[in-house]
């Protein structure tokens, strides 16, 4: 047998050749035969670990790397490979430590420097990630992978011009790399160079026509720039966009997208993404009902009571309820496509939602005697959502607004720790917190206010849907629904938009709001005299 006739060095060489040839079973068999002869034979221990990692048996691989490193603690490649396995297991801090040990042995280990940068990105330590990529590029200047991920890090740091330059360098090495072309398009989008962004997306799709993220981001650019015809069509690619994590509802009943008559049919409409999306697009429900359909609406529990106020609904259903019989179905966010919505045909009539009279009376009592204007504040969105960091301001940044003669009301249900600390010292800002049980409570509270000032959140949509005056604070590149360079919204006639003029500059926005708030209150006071 080969195990008898071969020396250990010859056997490990044959095992390595089998591995390189894709014969993982034979490579592992030979490695284990070697270990039967010599249990601490490093090359065999390391090879088994590599094979297990390739088979995605990461826990076993990690244990095998540990056994190999017990024999040779400073073997750079084993430390690097162990770091990769820890990354796969999402144990990022340990992965970083393993890469650092590898680099202590071999400081110019380009792969370790590159993957170290990837790990630091996962840990959101972006400045350190950038430095690690730069070290990798000093060793390997033309690395397309390092240049692409360096560009991604620069995007996270909002250094979009530099990110664009990094992507262009990566494309010099790999001109047809779809992911880099996509990332490049995203930087151009952030820079508001929309025609160039679309051209970059087109190049990516020429390489990879089924690239869902590219189609999806193209839809956002087209909707942002009022190309609703192609925008709504491309918007359907959200179902094939892995980063969104959406699951298409696979019903036996057909999907309705506006082509067929629905008179006398029962149609299930349902939410799919954020609460704000549901509030914005439920406006289409009465239009569906007007076509003669019986409408069932499925929404999250926090919206069920509120949605009962919407015209045209036969039944509101929770996400865990058994569905009644129906003939057709459609997501709320596909209704603009079904209705062929254009800028001038947006169904903009408000209010289309309302609070109960009893709930409004109860909240009016909670707000105490009204002897000055009541203003609601929302400063924080959901950080878990994409670009959630663009939808949050520290409460401390808004305190300058409280200097005017008005009653301020927090519409935040949940507070971040630093905001809670600030709020404790501000008796002039009413906060109801857990008393806001669901959106019907929030709607009743908003209905007792004279103005809502909000970051881009579901509460801003709710105020608009209730036809209450709402001032929406927007980042430099806002979400597509707020369009470009306008201070009004075709979706919400009572909304006024306050936009950043430079990326990250919330202070300028808040100063502008402060000036306009003083003007508004002076006008109210003058009208009351």
Order of alpha helices (4+ residues) and beta strands (2+ residues): alpha-alpha-alpha-alpha-alpha-alpha-alpha-alpha-alpha-alpha-alpha-alpha-alpha-alpha-alpha-beta-beta-alpha-alpha-beta-alpha-beta-beta-alpha-alpha-beta-alpha-beta-alpha-beta-alpha-beta-alpha-beta-beta-alpha
